[in-house]
Structures are given as C-alpha cells and as structure tokens.
Amino acid sequence: MSSFALAIAGFQVNEAVQNEAFSGHLWKTYTGLYVVGYLLAVLVLKFIYPLTKEKTAEMLQDLADKRNATTAE
C-alpha cells in the first residue's frame, strides 16, 4: 500500500532529493486513504451488518437463554 501512496503522491525514483510539494502530497494521500478506509468500514457495517435495537435485544435474549440453559444443567 505504501508504494501506491508514494506513486499517487508523485514520488520521483530518479531524484536524489524530492521536491517540497511531495511531502504535502504524501500527507494528503495517506490522510485520504485513511478517510476512504474509515468510510468503507462504516458503509460495510451499516449495509452488510445492520444492527438495530430490536436485533440487539434479540441477540441479548438468545445469549441469556443459552447462559440459563447452561447453568440449569
């Protein structure tokens, strides 16, 4: 992933010293990658694993039932 970020930021392989704009572009590139990753994770959680209050209550009830069944034995 780092090599892609360097390429996006404009890293020049043949240059001994990178220009000043490169450091700003690199910072923006890494920040952008983190933002995109975070948004992707939020979207996945929202649409692929929707967790509503009803679903949470159902899961807690199932866990309580299993716990009670185990202690009753």
C-alpha positions as CSV (number, residue, x, y, z in Angstrom):
1,M,0.0,0.0,0.0
2,S,2.9,2.4,0.7
3,S,4.2,2.1,-2.8
4,F,0.9,3.0,-4.2
5,A,0.7,6.0,-1.9
6,L,4.2,7.1,-2.9
7,A,3.2,6.8,-6.6
8,I,0.0,8.8,-6.1
9,A,1.9,11.5,-4.2
10,G,4.3,11.9,-7.1
11,F,7.5,10.2,-5.8
12,Q,10.3,10.5,-8.3
13,V,12.5,7.4,-8.3
14,N,15.5,9.0,-10.1
15,E,15.6,12.1,-7.9
16,A,18.1,12.1,-5.0
17,V,16.0,14.8,-3.2
18,Q,12.3,15.1,-3.6
19,N,10.7,18.5,-4.2
20,E,8.9,20.3,-1.4
21,A,5.4,19.6,-2.8
22,F,6.0,15.9,-2.4
23,S,5.7,15.9,1.4
24,G,2.4,17.8,1.3
25,H,1.1,15.4,-1.4
26,L,2.2,12.4,0.6
27,W,0.5,13.6,3.8
28,K,-2.8,14.3,1.8
29,T,-2.5,10.9,0.2
30,Y,-2.2,9.0,3.5
31,T,-4.9,11.1,5.1
32,G,-7.2,10.4,2.1
33,L,-6.5,6.6,2.3
34,Y,-7.4,6.6,6.0
35,V,-10.6,8.5,5.3
36,V,-11.7,6.3,2.5
37,G,-10.9,3.2,4.6
38,Y,-12.9,4.5,7.5
39,L,-15.9,5.4,5.3
40,L,-15.7,2.0,3.7
41,A,-15.8,0.3,7.1
42,V,-18.8,2.4,8.2
43,L,-20.7,1.6,5.0
44,V,-20.0,-2.1,5.4
45,L,-21.2,-2.1,9.0
46,K,-24.3,-0.1,8.0
47,F,-25.4,-2.1,5.0
48,I,-24.0,-5.6,5.4
49,Y,-24.3,-5.9,9.2
50,P,-27.2,-3.7,10.2
51,L,-27.5,-3.8,13.9
52,T,-30.8,-2.3,15.1
53,K,-32.1,-2.1,18.7
54,E,-34.5,-5.0,18.0
55,K,-31.7,-7.1,16.7
56,T,-29.5,-6.3,19.7
57,A,-32.3,-7.1,22.1
58,E,-32.9,-10.4,20.3
59,M,-29.2,-11.3,20.5
60,L,-29.0,-10.4,24.2
61,Q,-32.1,-12.6,24.8
62,D,-30.5,-15.5,23.0
63,L,-27.3,-15.2,25.0
64,A,-29.3,-15.0,28.3
65,D,-31.3,-18.1,27.2
66,K,-28.1,-20.0,26.4
67,R,-26.5,-18.9,29.7
68,N,-29.5,-20.0,31.7
69,A,-29.7,-23.4,29.9
70,T,-26.0,-24.0,30.7
71,T,-26.4,-23.1,34.4
72,A,-29.6,-25.2,34.7
73,E,-27.7,-28.4,33.7
